[in-house]
Amino acid sequence: MFPVMIGTVVIAGIVGYASEKTGFTRNGYVQSIIICVGGAFLAYFIKLMFGVGLRPAGLNAIVSSLGALIIVPTHWRRR
């Protein structure tokens, strides 16, 4: 259980960094990584408590990180 959580955080951090590096988001590196880790933690604990989510933990971390990057910043971004 603990190695899966650490892997989830590492994958979410990589997704956050890569999204900033490629120009997918313009939040800043630290902010994107925090958003991704938060979304991955949420998905990890939902899967742990309720069993809802994708079967592979890595794929679950990637999808939830990208989902958090799409959902969270669009509401607060200035135009």
Stockholm file with secondary structure:
# STOCKHOLM 1.0

chainA/1-79         MFPVMIGTVVIAGIVGYASEKTGFTRNGYVQSIIICVGGAFLAYFIKLMFGVGLRPAGLNAIVSSLGALIIVPTHWRRR
#=GR chainA/1-79 SS CHHHHHHHHHHHHHHHHHHHHHTSCCSCHHHHHHHHHHHHHHHHHHHHHHCCSCSSHHHHHHHHHHHHHHHHHHHHCCC
#=GC SS_cons        CHHHHHHHHHHHHHHHHHHHHHTSCCSCHHHHHHHHHHHHHHHHHHHHHHCCSCSSHHHHHHHHHHHHHHHHHHHHCCC
//
